[in-house]
Amino acid sequence: MNIWIIRDGEKIGPLHDFEIRRKIHTGELDAGTMAWHEGLVTWKPLVEIEIFTRDLEEPSSESETAPPTAQISFPPPPVPQTSAYMRRFWARWLDMSLYSSFWWLGMWVVGQDIKGVLLSPWLIFFHFVPWFLVEAMLLHYFGTTLGKWLLGLSVTCQDGSRLDLSAATWRSLRVMITGVGFGWGLLAIFCQALSLLSAKRLGATFWDHIGRHRVIIAPLDPFRLIALVFLFALALFLEMIVISPYTFEMNSEIFPSLNEKFKENPFWHLPKRS
């Protein structure tokens, strides 16, 4: 559950309920601290919020009787938006697919040995790293990326301001390592599943929870959805055009029967560069 509190005349949040409990036990918050969560009509002292009653079994008389004064004048914070995890998933993989397709196309255009690149585990493992540096720049200057924009998503600080370059870079690095596992095979699947579980527990993804960022969600635009499908198809087509002849050649060396099966297919005879 996400909680907002008032300290020194300022709203702070959202905080997860376990963070509130920790602050109660360390003495940072007392029974009279005003708090709000979705479902409450107005701000209440922590001692009057059921989930924290046990943590405040022996509140001091001072904190119980302390007048709320101007603290109650704060309106409740906006109701948290839906997390839209599926939108965020497709937005991220559109960005990464477009980057990957142009990365492979660039390799082909400059005459790189595509087969050698495919056989290099370190190049394959780290080939998304430049994208996450680009993503950090886009988040800093525009608050969104192409995939996020098409799906009505943007990233801000809690106060609605844009991420500075340092915050945007750290966010992108956390996503690259813990969110998508460098985009590498089974590691990517494992990291995404773990990210979804932790997001449901924390109320936000790990990287947004640590950085205290917000993902703003706008209504879907049908024309942008059409563009997203088109760009996904384009990305897959470009990548297939570049690497498929080489992957077929490598697989036919392992399974000679594939030569007979596909040798008449003109697709596999696209011009290759070495």
Residue pairs with C-beta under 8 A, 6 or more apart in sequence:
1 16
1 17
1 37
1 38
1 51
1 203
2 13
2 14
2 15
2 16
2 37
2 38
2 80
2 203
3 13
3 14
3 15
3 16
3 17
3 19
3 20
3 35
3 36
3 37
4 11
4 12
4 13
4 14
4 15
4 35
4 36
4 37
4 76
4 77
5 11
5 12
5 13
5 15
5 20
5 29
5 33
5 34
5 35
5 36
5 46
6 12
6 33
6 34
6 35
6 43
6 71
6 74
7 29
7 33
9 70
9 71
11 74
11 77
13 77
14 77
14 80
14 203
16 202
16 203
16 209
17 51
17 52
20 29
20 35
20 46
20 52
21 52
21 55
23 29
24 30
24 46
24 52
24 55
24 56
25 55
29 46
30 46
30 56
30 59
30 60
30 63
31 45
31 46
31 47
31 56
31 59
31 60
31 63
31 64
32 45
32 46
32 47
32 59
32 62
32 63
32 64
32 66
32 68
33 45
33 46
33 63
34 43
34 44
34 45
34 46
34 68
34 71
34 72
34 74
35 43
35 44
35 45
35 46
35 49
35 52
36 42
36 43
36 44
36 76
36 77
37 49
38 79
38 80
40 49
40 76
41 76
42 72
42 76
43 68
43 71
43 72
43 74
43 76
45 63
45 64
45 68
46 52
46 56
47 53
47 56
47 59
47 63
47 64
80 203
81 215
81 216
81 217
82 217
83 199
83 203
83 204
83 215
84 153
84 215
84 217
85 196
85 199
87 151
87 152
87 153
87 217
87 220
88 148
88 151
88 153
88 205
88 215
89 192
90 147
90 151
90 228
91 145
91 147
91 148
91 150
91 151
91 153
92 147
92 175
92 179
92 180
93 147
94 146
94 147
94 150
94 228
94 231
94 232
94 235
95 131
95 135
95 145
95 146
95 147
95 148
96 128
96 131
96 180
96 183
97 232
97 235
97 236
97 239
98 146
98 147
98 231
98 234
98 235
99 128
99 130
99 131
99 134
100 127
100 128
100 131
100 183
100 235
100 239
101 234
101 235
101 236
101 237
101 238
101 239
101 242
102 238
103 127
103 130
104 114
104 238
104 239
104 242
104 243
105 238
105 239
105 241
105 242
107 114
107 117
107 242
108 114
108 242
108 273
111 273
111 274
112 273
113 274
114 242
114 243
114 246
114 272
114 273
114 274
115 246
115 249
115 250
115 274
117 123
117 124
118 124
118 243
118 246
118 247
118 250
119 250
124 184
125 182
125 184
126 182
128 176
128 180
128 182
128 183
129 176
129 182
132 172
132 173
132 175
132 176
133 169
133 172
135 145
135 168
135 172
135 175
136 165
136 168
136 169
136 171
136 172
136 173
137 165
137 168
138 144
138 145
139 145
139 155
139 162
139 163
139 168
139 171
139 172
140 162
140 163
140 164
140 165
140 168
141 162
143 154
143 155
143 156
143 162
143 163
144 153
144 154
144 155
146 231
147 228
148 154
148 155
149 224
150 224
150 225
150 227
150 228
150 231
151 220
151 224
151 225
151 228
152 217
152 218
152 219
152 220
152 221
152 224
153 215
153 216
153 217
153 218
154 215
154 216
154 218
155 163
155 171
155 208
155 213
155 214
155 215
155 216
156 162
156 163
156 213
156 214
156 216
157 163
157 167
157 212
157 213
157 214
158 212
158 213
158 214
160 214
163 171
163 211
163 213
167 211
167 213
170 211
171 207
171 208
171 211
171 213
174 206
174 207
174 210
174 211
175 207
176 182
178 191
178 194
178 195
178 206
178 207
179 191
179 192
179 195
179 205
179 206
179 207
180 188
180 191
180 192
181 187
181 188
181 189
181 190
181 191
181 192
182 188
195 205
195 206
198 205
198 206
199 205
199 206
202 209
203 209
207 213
208 214
208 215
241 270
244 267
244 268
244 270
245 268
245 269
245 270
245 272
246 272
248 258
248 262
248 268
251 258
252 258
252 259
252 262
262 268
